[in-house]
Amino acid sequence: MLRHLILGSLRQGGAKHGYAVMKEIRDRAGLQVNIGNVYRELKRLEAEELVRSVVNAAGEDPRRAPFESTPGGMSAFDDWMASAPTKSLPDYRDEFCLRAIFIENVETAAARVILDRWREELGMHSRALERCWERALAHRSRNVTTLPLFLARRIKHVATDLAFIEELRSAHEGWTRQNAEPSPRRPPGRGSRLHRTKQAAR
């Protein structure tokens, strides 16, 4: 995914050095990207001839070499943009989901503690996103219009996970009650030893 964000930044905004690319990704998508990862990905893209380094403008820091997209890089980005999102999305295998599949067999008190902790952490994350969303709205400029939309989408995802936790809690309580109920005893069948004993006593 990072490679396409970099290609898109260079495709639409012209030549940039790695720090400028990182800043644009942060400002437009609200994503915190490690600068080292950006430069490593730029080097990989350069090796694939999807980007190339260009001469630094006069007066610019010579340590920050700018990169621009090649025709191949532009084509790769355009193909990615035109592809159906469902084909490029990974399976929902995040750590939160993988932990949840084991809740069924966790003891009731421990499960409540775990679910409360998940709810608390997601709640804090949601409130932090809401504060970022409010700041993005307050400082929105004509050049940065998508960040509030991205943050709103992430807030909705967290709200969905919070609702899932409540559904999981309700389901776990149901499983616990079901396992605690004694199984109904069936009357002895005609072929059972108890039935034959009763018949002989008559």
N, C-alpha and C positions, 0 to 999 in steps of 0.2 A: 504493500500500500504506500509506503514512504516514497518509493521510486516514482509512482504516478503523481504524488503530490509535488515532488520536485520537478518532474517533467511539465506539469501543469503550470507551476510558478514561472518556469523559464519560457514556456510556450506563450503565455499570455502577458508576461511582464518584461520580457527581454532579458538580457544578460544580467546575472547577479552573482555575488559571492555567497558562500555557504551560510554566513550569518544572516544575510538579507533574506535568503530562502527560509531559514528557520523562523525568522521574525514574521514573515508573511503567513506561514502556516499557522503560527500561534495567533496572529491577529484575525485571520479570516476564518479559521476553523476551531479556535480555542483549544488546540492540541499542544501539549508541552513535548517538544522533540529535542533529543540530545544533539548538541552541535557536532559531536564526534560521529554520531550515526549519519548525520546529514553529509559530512565530508566523505565518509566511507562509501556511502551510496553514490555520491557524485563520482568518485573514482571508479566504482563498478560501472556506472553508466558511461563514463568516458571510455573504459575498456571495451564496452559493447558498441561504441561509436554512436551513442544516442545523445551525448552532450560533448562539448569540446571547450577547452579553456581559451580565453581570448585575452588580448592585450589590455592591461589595466589603464584606465583613463588617467590623464595627467593630474597629479596631486593626490591620487588615491593611495591608500595604504598598500604597498607592494606585497605585503604578506597575505592579503586577501585577493586571491586570483579569481576573477569572475568566470562564470561558465555560461554558455548559451546552448540552446537546443539545436541539434542537427535536424535535417529533413527526416531522418529515420526516427529521431526522438519525437518530433512533431507527429509523425504518423502513428507511432506507438501510443502516444497520449490520446490522439483522436480516436483510435480503435478502442481504447479503454473507456473513453467517455461514451462512445456509441453502444458499447456492449450492455446486455441486460444485467442489472445489478444482482439478480438472484443467482446468476451463474458465477459471480465472483465472490459472493458472501460465503464465509466458512460455516461449517456446522456449528450449532449452538453448544459448544463444549467448554465454556468458561469455567473457572474454578468454582464459582458460586453454584452453578448448575450441577457440577459433578459431586460437590459435597451434599447437595440436597437429596440425591438418590439414596443416601445411606441413612437418612433421618428415620425411616420407617422402623429400623431395628435399634434405635437409640432409646435408652430408658427415659421415661416420661419427664422426670425432673431435669435431666441433662439436656433433653431436646428443647425444653422451654428456655433454658439458659442460652443455648446455642441460637435459637430463633430470635430471642430478645436481643442478643448481641448483633446478629445480622441486621435486624430492624433498626437498631440504634446507629450502626455504622452507615447504613444506606440513608437514614434520615439526615445524618450530618452531611453526607455527600450531597443530598438533594438541596439542603439549605445553602451549602457553599455554591452549588451551581446556580441557584436562584439569585444569590448576591452577584455572581459574575454576570448573569443575564441582565440584572438591573443596571450594572455599570456599563455593559455593552450598549444598552439602549440609551443611556445618558451620554455616552461618548461616540455614538454612531456618526460616521461621516459618509460622504458620498462614495468614498473609495472602499469602505468596509461596511457592507450591508448584510452579509450572510451570517456573521457571528451570532447575533441574537437568535436566529433561526436554528443554528446548530445547537446552541445551548438549550433552547426550548425542547428540541428533539431528545437531547440527553436527559433532561428533567423528566420527560414522559417515560423514557426507558427505566429510570430509577423508580418512578411511580408504579410501573408494571411489576418490577421486582418486589416492591413493598407489598403490592396486592397478592403476589404469588406467595410471599412468606405467610400472610394471613390465611390463605387457602391451605398452605402446607400445615400450619398450626391446627386448623380445624380438622383436616384429614387425619393428622397424627392423633388428636384426641379421640376421633372416631375409631381408629385402629386400636387404641389403648382400651377403650370401653368394650370393643368387640372381643378382644383377647381375654379380658377380665371376666366376661360372662361365662358361666359354666355351660357346657354343652348339654342340651336336653337329653334325658335318658329315654331310650326307646323300650317299650314293653318287650319281653322275651318272645321270640318267634316260636312257631310250632315245632321246629326241629331242635330247639335249644334244650340243654339238660334241665334247666329250671322248669320249662314247660312240661317236660316228660315227668318230672317229679310231682308236679301239681296234678297231672292227669292220673298218675298211679295212686295218689292219696285219695282220690274221689271214690 
